[in-house]
Amino acid sequence: MPFLTEIRRLTLGMVACFGAIIVAAAYWGWVVAPALLSRDDNPRLIEAETRIDRGRILDRHGRVLAESIPDNDRFIRRYAEASTAGLIGYYSLRYGTAGLELMFDSTLRGDSAEALTLNALIHQPIRGSDVLLTLDLDIQQALFRSMSGSRGAAFVISVPDGSILAAVSVPSFDPNLIDLEFDALRVASEQPLFNRALQGRYQPGSVNQTALIIGALLQETPLDFPNDGATMPVVLQDMSIGCSVRLPDIPLDLRESYAFACPQAFVTLGTTLGEPVVESLTQILQHLASVTLTSGTDTSAVTSTLSASIPDSSFEAVILGQNGRTVTPLGMALLAAAVANDGLAPYPAIVQQIVDPNGMPAPDPTRQPGIPVTTATTARRLQDLMRFNVVNGAAQNAGRPSLDIGGHAALAQTGARQDAWFIGFVTLGGRQAVAIAIVLEDTNDVGLAADIAGATLSAAQQSLALTN
Amino acid sequence: MSASAGAASAGQALRRRIAPNQLLIVLGAVFVSVNAIALSVISPAYRFALLIGPIWLLLSIGGEWWLNRKAPNRDIWLFPVVMIMAGWGTLAIYRLLPDFGERQLIWLILGAGVLMAFASLRQLIALLRGYRYLILLSGILLLVTTILFGTNPSGAPGAPALWLSLGIFYVQPSELLKIMLVAFVASYCAEQYPHLRGSLSSVSASNWRIAPRLAGPLLVMWGICVVLLIWQRDLGTAILFFVVFALMLYVTSGLNRILVISAGLILVAGVVAYLVYGVVRLRIDIWWNPWLDPDNTAYQIVQSLQSIAAGGLFGQGIGQGSPYFVPVAHSDFILAAIGEEWGFLGIGTALCLLALVVTRAFRLATGQPGNPFRALLATGLGLVIGVQTVLIAAGVTKILPLTGVTLPFFSYGGSSLIVMFAAAGLLINLSASHAGSTHAISD
């Protein structure tokens, strides 16, 4: 047979070629498969994502705030309304996830080992768990409506359980249109994508006075000693820091100074209390500012560009809340909650329940213990001072007939502009109350902040009264 | 009698009753039917998948019956293996593009008919040898006609015009040329073989001079391939023709230098094409580093590799993966689609089936004593199937640059499938009438 040798060589060569291809297929299919599949340019990742039946997000009454709607063989995320965008955030295949969508991403996606295995084996779409929030849509809508047209953030907390009833960041956006509008939102001067409620850090300014007055009450400093020139501004570097509202040059005692957030008397008080006491009082605010909605997540690493602190580390700047230490809207709401709750700030909770795809509720998460801020006696005396503020002080706009509302309206200097603060509460009978903190950027209108708080606390009182 | 002895005797009895080809048909029927049923339940768009199993089974049983009558001494492995591959390919195409799958089913029926005809026409082998110059002339005419009147069914501007329109359907002449080329070269080499082997004996191993009767056709064939490359930008077919021809010449002459010179000519043509033609440059560049532009120029090869990666060992299952992300997955990249839905085991099995056909062809060639034409024809047909498989499978797995040829028996395409069935039919014909047959000796 003349060609035998050559054909045998051809056979060997051909078998070697086929073998090499099989080895290459094993290389791509096994050895480097995880790296190949995790590449950003793998369209299967996006396709797999669209096939996840992401769990719903519901308010405390079971009203749907976010859900996934089936569309052919994929799911589209839909949001009930824009008022919750600041808290819930968005879920976008193109632009990622933010807010509670990010915070509870794994739960909403159903990333349990069983679900992933089931999907891998029989390609059934993964269904995520529903997240039932403590949020009350009525209160949320009331707060959002009141804040429309402003820039800032607000938190409403139920006392004594610490449930977050509302959280707003304005200006907001429509999460249903995030894919279309993201690029424009990203460069918008008002930074609507910046979550002021969850990530914003602000200069406390005169809202720091609540901490100082706690010190005064604890040390039994007389509050009714009149101070001449109490309404005169304090000049810190080249900045003039005055009362929350314009007042004539009249003597005010400490209680009245607190009611109008005038700084002069608090500079004197701070000096009287001494640096160690003032430091410990501001540390309370810092501790409250470190509290986040998810334990273990520290948002202190997230810094806001919205508030510029005054580069002055003098003791006077510390007293006036104008040094480098910033606070959060949630932290200030917790301070107000502590006042309403006999000195104990409840640990905030945003999730009421998690319900798996089969309708089975997950075990209730262990509630963190509250944070002691002051004594019960001090807290009750402070409640009275805050009630006085609403009746006679700068927080008058918060007052509502037949509601027991207390609060403190103050300004914070942020370089060339001012932020308006309001912290306060409404009592609901028994030990129940609702606390609120609002910060409005670039305005000295504390009356507006107080008015928003009054409207929101009124809505909260009505909603909770209906629930109970 | 002990239990083990009883079991062994039962096994022997079963083997006596069920021949390997029958067993393959049963396995093929189970494979095709189970996959077709699985596909049909996924979506109403796949409801006609249920037809694939019965049609495949009818063709297979009918084919076996016909071949048992017309070619009882044939190689019994070829027909069932070819049918399994074609049935599998039809399923994979139907899963990707149901409309194309329905058309492929029609081509499968026609292809099976062509296989029967080529396997049972007793004078066909003799005709191929006797009319080799007519075959060569027809081939050149087809090539010229395609260059002049070729079109592309997609109608895409700038797409290679490799098809001829015959009204209701298109044919790809380069597919027909494959068999014509092999038949002509086998006939020519069989005639020249005593002289070629004689020149070998008269030339020392260190002498690289090659006789004109060897160098002439080598250069003519190289020229035809260069024409294919320049006028039609059909890189894959040009390489396939030249490699098959060079290897047939190597088998005929036994000269290792043929391989070296052929490799050199391919290299020269490749370098020139890289410098002159953008499409060649692009293919080599994206082969060298596809990760530089994975979303654009290298999208196809990157998707192919990700498709294979997504399949893992066992695959996602038919209809469960996303092979449609690979552009033209139903044609050149069907191996990637198989990799995603049937996994590494699927790729391995498909390549083993193809390797089985190639090695059976080579085995057939070695069983043709005293008949160099039949040996070279079997070798050439095996080479066409084998080299084409290597070119596309190595391209899909990034061993070689992409050349744009189909995977034999699997890929979509009427011309490709029918020509491959014709090649299989010829191999069956050769196997059925080889040793000791007066008919075989007279070819």
Interface residues (C-beta under 8 A of the other chain):
Chain A: M1 P2 F3 L4 T5 E6 I7 R8 L10 T11 M14 V15 C17 F18 A20 I21 I22 A24 A25 A26 W28 G29 W30 V32 A33 L36 L37 R39 D41 N42 P43 R44 E47 H123
Chain B: Y193 R197 L247 Y250 V251 T252 G254 P294 D295 V302 Q303 L305 Q306 I308 A309 A310 G311 G312 L313 Q316 G317 Q320 S322 F325 G339 G343 F344 I347 G348 L351 C352 L354 A355 V358 T359 F362 A365 T366 P369 P372 A375 L376 T379 G382 L383 G386 T389 V390 A393 A394 T397 K398 I399
